[in-house]
Amino acid sequence: MKKLVITLSAVLALGFTSCKDKGNASNMVKSENVEMAASRDASSSSMATMEFEETEFDFGKISRGTNVEHVFKFKNNGDAPLVIVNATSTCGCTVPEPPKEPIAPGEEGELLVKYNGSGLNEVTKVVTVTANTQNGSEQLKIKAFVEPADGTAPAKS
């Protein structure tokens, strides 16, 4: 028991003395680390923007199975390069093809959307573009009125 008390006392004494007088924490901060953090924080406020000329396009009347496509033009009005991470649609009948390379600030880009003319009557498809913008994603819509391929009216069910 005596050894346990002596060992415990030695450990506590060592613990108290090791923490003693380490100085003020603010004196231990390196000024070059503060400058580097300030520079990093200033550059992180730079954002890309994706401003489209139009966010919706109507193909009008098309025959079923007719392949159509439209180019959505946009501009990066931000102060950082625009990187499109992904572009997806609500179904496999609509295929978006975004640019692979980053779009520099002030530059323009194009996103091609292809639609295979499936479905009948009024059809609306949504394309979601994921990018390094403040919103994180943008949505585009395409519309068409799909008529039967032979020109006859669709059968009513």
Secondary structure as GFF3:
##gff-version 3
##sequence-region A 1 157
A	DSSP	alpha_helix	2	18	.	.	.	ID=ss1
A	DSSP	three_ten_helix	25	28	.	.	.	ID=ss2
A	DSSP	alpha_helix	31	44	.	.	.	ID=ss3
A	DSSP	beta_strand	51	52	.	.	.	ID=ss4
A	DSSP	beta_strand	56	63	.	.	.	ID=ss5
A	DSSP	beta_strand	68	75	.	.	.	ID=ss6
A	DSSP	beta_strand	84	89	.	.	.	ID=ss7
A	DSSP	beta_strand	94	97	.	.	.	ID=ss8
A	DSSP	beta_strand	108	115	.	.	.	ID=ss9
A	DSSP	beta_strand	121	131	.	.	.	ID=ss10
A	DSSP	beta_strand	137	147	.	.	.	ID=ss11
###
